[in-house]
């Protein structure tokens, strides 16, 4: 049996950490003085910028998943059941990632279908 209160508290803590990270790492556009910075430095700066953008995108996606999961925990009596087969999602799986929608078996089938 899953403990919705415990999962909710874990999600709220994770949301707080992600929000703090987002506030600390606002991504700004990279502008380099082409006459002062070498080609490798420019490439490294552009790569760092792209990595920062991707991290920001992933944080935002996780914040959205957390928000959806918090609503499901509060309003959906079927939270903790696999969206595909209706079986119980392993409590250990939900403890690791409460935003999971599927059991391991169905998640594997989804992965195979998307590749």
Rosetta constraint file for C-alpha pairs under 8 A:
AtomPair CA 1 CA 91 HARMONIC 6.94 0.50
AtomPair CA 2 CA 80 HARMONIC 7.28 0.50
AtomPair CA 2 CA 91 HARMONIC 5.81 0.50
AtomPair CA 3 CA 7 HARMONIC 6.32 0.50
AtomPair CA 4 CA 8 HARMONIC 5.92 0.50
AtomPair CA 4 CA 73 HARMONIC 6.42 0.50
AtomPair CA 5 CA 9 HARMONIC 6.21 0.50
AtomPair CA 6 CA 10 HARMONIC 6.27 0.50
AtomPair CA 7 CA 11 HARMONIC 6.16 0.50
AtomPair CA 7 CA 94 HARMONIC 7.99 0.50
AtomPair CA 7 CA 95 HARMONIC 6.98 0.50
AtomPair CA 7 CA 98 HARMONIC 6.61 0.50
AtomPair CA 8 CA 12 HARMONIC 6.18 0.50
AtomPair CA 8 CA 70 HARMONIC 6.52 0.50
AtomPair CA 8 CA 73 HARMONIC 7.26 0.50
AtomPair CA 9 CA 13 HARMONIC 6.20 0.50
AtomPair CA 10 CA 14 HARMONIC 6.16 0.50
AtomPair CA 11 CA 15 HARMONIC 6.03 0.50
AtomPair CA 11 CA 66 HARMONIC 6.35 0.50
AtomPair CA 11 CA 70 HARMONIC 7.47 0.50
AtomPair CA 11 CA 98 HARMONIC 7.48 0.50
AtomPair CA 12 CA 16 HARMONIC 6.19 0.50
AtomPair CA 13 CA 17 HARMONIC 6.39 0.50
AtomPair CA 14 CA 18 HARMONIC 6.19 0.50
AtomPair CA 15 CA 19 HARMONIC 5.98 0.50
AtomPair CA 15 CA 63 HARMONIC 6.24 0.50
AtomPair CA 15 CA 66 HARMONIC 6.97 0.50
AtomPair CA 16 CA 20 HARMONIC 6.15 0.50
AtomPair CA 17 CA 21 HARMONIC 6.18 0.50
AtomPair CA 18 CA 22 HARMONIC 6.07 0.50
AtomPair CA 18 CA 59 HARMONIC 6.39 0.50
AtomPair CA 18 CA 63 HARMONIC 7.17 0.50
AtomPair CA 19 CA 23 HARMONIC 6.20 0.50
AtomPair CA 19 CA 63 HARMONIC 7.96 0.50
AtomPair CA 20 CA 24 HARMONIC 6.23 0.50
AtomPair CA 21 CA 25 HARMONIC 6.11 0.50
AtomPair CA 22 CA 26 HARMONIC 6.37 0.50
AtomPair CA 22 CA 56 HARMONIC 6.98 0.50
AtomPair CA 22 CA 59 HARMONIC 7.35 0.50
AtomPair CA 27 CA 49 HARMONIC 7.59 0.50
AtomPair CA 27 CA 52 HARMONIC 6.49 0.50
AtomPair CA 27 CA 53 HARMONIC 6.58 0.50
AtomPair CA 27 CA 56 HARMONIC 7.71 0.50
AtomPair CA 29 CA 49 HARMONIC 7.61 0.50
AtomPair CA 30 CA 45 HARMONIC 7.37 0.50
AtomPair CA 30 CA 46 HARMONIC 7.02 0.50
AtomPair CA 30 CA 49 HARMONIC 6.76 0.50
AtomPair CA 32 CA 37 HARMONIC 6.97 0.50
AtomPair CA 32 CA 42 HARMONIC 7.06 0.50
AtomPair CA 33 CA 37 HARMONIC 6.17 0.50
AtomPair CA 34 CA 38 HARMONIC 7.53 0.50
AtomPair CA 37 CA 41 HARMONIC 6.14 0.50
AtomPair CA 37 CA 42 HARMONIC 6.40 0.50
AtomPair CA 38 CA 42 HARMONIC 6.23 0.50
AtomPair CA 39 CA 43 HARMONIC 6.20 0.50
AtomPair CA 40 CA 44 HARMONIC 6.07 0.50
AtomPair CA 41 CA 45 HARMONIC 6.03 0.50
AtomPair CA 42 CA 46 HARMONIC 6.10 0.50
AtomPair CA 43 CA 47 HARMONIC 6.10 0.50
AtomPair CA 44 CA 48 HARMONIC 6.09 0.50
AtomPair CA 45 CA 49 HARMONIC 6.12 0.50
AtomPair CA 46 CA 50 HARMONIC 6.21 0.50
AtomPair CA 47 CA 51 HARMONIC 6.18 0.50
AtomPair CA 48 CA 52 HARMONIC 6.18 0.50
AtomPair CA 49 CA 53 HARMONIC 6.25 0.50
AtomPair CA 50 CA 54 HARMONIC 6.21 0.50
AtomPair CA 51 CA 55 HARMONIC 6.16 0.50
AtomPair CA 52 CA 56 HARMONIC 6.16 0.50
AtomPair CA 53 CA 57 HARMONIC 6.17 0.50
AtomPair CA 54 CA 58 HARMONIC 6.18 0.50
AtomPair CA 55 CA 59 HARMONIC 6.13 0.50
AtomPair CA 56 CA 60 HARMONIC 6.18 0.50
AtomPair CA 57 CA 61 HARMONIC 6.19 0.50
AtomPair CA 58 CA 62 HARMONIC 6.12 0.50
AtomPair CA 59 CA 63 HARMONIC 6.14 0.50
AtomPair CA 60 CA 64 HARMONIC 6.24 0.50
AtomPair CA 61 CA 65 HARMONIC 6.22 0.50
AtomPair CA 62 CA 66 HARMONIC 6.07 0.50
AtomPair CA 63 CA 67 HARMONIC 6.22 0.50
AtomPair CA 64 CA 68 HARMONIC 6.28 0.50
AtomPair CA 65 CA 69 HARMONIC 6.08 0.50
AtomPair CA 65 CA 99 HARMONIC 6.19 0.50
AtomPair CA 66 CA 70 HARMONIC 6.08 0.50
AtomPair CA 66 CA 99 HARMONIC 6.41 0.50
AtomPair CA 67 CA 71 HARMONIC 6.48 0.50
AtomPair CA 68 CA 72 HARMONIC 6.29 0.50
AtomPair CA 69 CA 73 HARMONIC 6.04 0.50
AtomPair CA 69 CA 98 HARMONIC 7.29 0.50
AtomPair CA 69 CA 99 HARMONIC 5.61 0.50
AtomPair CA 70 CA 74 HARMONIC 6.32 0.50
AtomPair CA 71 CA 75 HARMONIC 5.90 0.50
AtomPair CA 71 CA 76 HARMONIC 7.59 0.50
AtomPair CA 72 CA 76 HARMONIC 4.78 0.50
AtomPair CA 72 CA 77 HARMONIC 7.99 0.50
AtomPair CA 72 CA 79 HARMONIC 6.11 0.50
AtomPair CA 73 CA 77 HARMONIC 7.71 0.50
AtomPair CA 73 CA 79 HARMONIC 5.93 0.50
AtomPair CA 80 CA 88 HARMONIC 5.97 0.50
AtomPair CA 80 CA 89 HARMONIC 5.50 0.50
AtomPair CA 80 CA 91 HARMONIC 7.97 0.50
AtomPair CA 80 CA 94 HARMONIC 7.53 0.50
AtomPair CA 80 CA 101 HARMONIC 7.72 0.50
AtomPair CA 81 CA 86 HARMONIC 5.32 0.50
AtomPair CA 81 CA 87 HARMONIC 5.41 0.50
AtomPair CA 81 CA 88 HARMONIC 4.44 0.50
AtomPair CA 81 CA 89 HARMONIC 5.44 0.50
AtomPair CA 81 CA 101 HARMONIC 7.63 0.50
AtomPair CA 81 CA 102 HARMONIC 7.35 0.50
AtomPair CA 81 CA 103 HARMONIC 7.83 0.50
AtomPair CA 82 CA 86 HARMONIC 4.66 0.50
AtomPair CA 82 CA 87 HARMONIC 5.36 0.50
AtomPair CA 82 CA 88 HARMONIC 6.05 0.50
AtomPair CA 82 CA 89 HARMONIC 5.75 0.50
AtomPair CA 82 CA 101 HARMONIC 5.82 0.50
AtomPair CA 82 CA 102 HARMONIC 4.28 0.50
AtomPair CA 82 CA 103 HARMONIC 5.41 0.50
AtomPair CA 82 CA 106 HARMONIC 7.85 0.50
AtomPair CA 83 CA 101 HARMONIC 5.79 0.50
AtomPair CA 83 CA 102 HARMONIC 5.62 0.50
AtomPair CA 84 CA 102 HARMONIC 6.53 0.50
AtomPair CA 84 CA 106 HARMONIC 6.58 0.50
AtomPair CA 85 CA 106 HARMONIC 7.28 0.50
AtomPair CA 87 CA 103 HARMONIC 7.37 0.50
AtomPair CA 88 CA 103 HARMONIC 7.18 0.50
AtomPair CA 89 CA 93 HARMONIC 6.87 0.50
AtomPair CA 89 CA 94 HARMONIC 7.00 0.50
AtomPair CA 89 CA 102 HARMONIC 6.53 0.50
AtomPair CA 89 CA 103 HARMONIC 4.70 0.50
AtomPair CA 89 CA 104 HARMONIC 7.62 0.50
AtomPair CA 90 CA 94 HARMONIC 6.54 0.50
AtomPair CA 90 CA 103 HARMONIC 6.88 0.50
AtomPair CA 91 CA 95 HARMONIC 5.99 0.50
AtomPair CA 92 CA 96 HARMONIC 6.30 0.50
AtomPair CA 93 CA 97 HARMONIC 6.19 0.50
AtomPair CA 93 CA 98 HARMONIC 7.46 0.50
AtomPair CA 93 CA 100 HARMONIC 7.76 0.50
AtomPair CA 94 CA 98 HARMONIC 4.25 0.50
AtomPair CA 94 CA 99 HARMONIC 7.22 0.50
AtomPair CA 94 CA 100 HARMONIC 6.52 0.50
AtomPair CA 102 CA 106 HARMONIC 5.86 0.50
AtomPair CA 102 CA 107 HARMONIC 5.57 0.50
AtomPair CA 103 CA 107 HARMONIC 6.02 0.50
AtomPair CA 104 CA 108 HARMONIC 6.10 0.50
AtomPair CA 105 CA 109 HARMONIC 6.47 0.50
AtomPair CA 106 CA 110 HARMONIC 6.16 0.50
AtomPair CA 107 CA 111 HARMONIC 6.19 0.50
AtomPair CA 108 CA 112 HARMONIC 6.26 0.50
AtomPair CA 109 CA 113 HARMONIC 6.16 0.50
AtomPair CA 110 CA 114 HARMONIC 6.27 0.50
AtomPair CA 111 CA 115 HARMONIC 6.45 0.50
